[in-house]
Amino acid sequence: MPVQQGLLNIFDRAENAFISAYRKYDEQGEFHIEFEYLASPEIDGKVLIISDPMLASGSSMEIGYRAMLKKGAPDHVHLVAVIASRQGVDYVVNKIKEDNVTLWVGAIDPNLDAHSYIVPGLGDAGDLAFGAKTDSK
């Protein structure tokens, strides 16, 4: 949400949507992207900006993009990340091929580690912004 707030500070008349997606780990330590919630105004014919602070594997960006397309047909989509991995950029470019999509990243770091975190990166963006996640098992 820090990137989203920064964008809203610049585009202060823009409507706002929210997608809840996060890494959910299994007992073996593997994860998948869990999509739980989407709240969005009408997007048909509009310019859409989908932001994520870190574009690591690229799968959460793709899931968010596909979820938004179920809400309508935007005129153009900008995918925005502060830091990306080379693998994440390649994944998004190969999975999202529509002509009306532009990918913007501030920096591309070379690798992902064994946990699919960007290296060198900044760590977990959600943890940095809001504190470490707790497990409610």
Protein Blocks (a to p, Z undefined) as FASTA:
>chain_A
ZZmmmmmmmmmmbccddddddddddfkopacdddfbdcdddfehiacddddfbackommm
mmmmmmmmmnoccfbdcdddfbdcfklmmmmmmmmmcfkbccddfbdcfbdcfkopaceb
jojfklmmnopaddfZZ
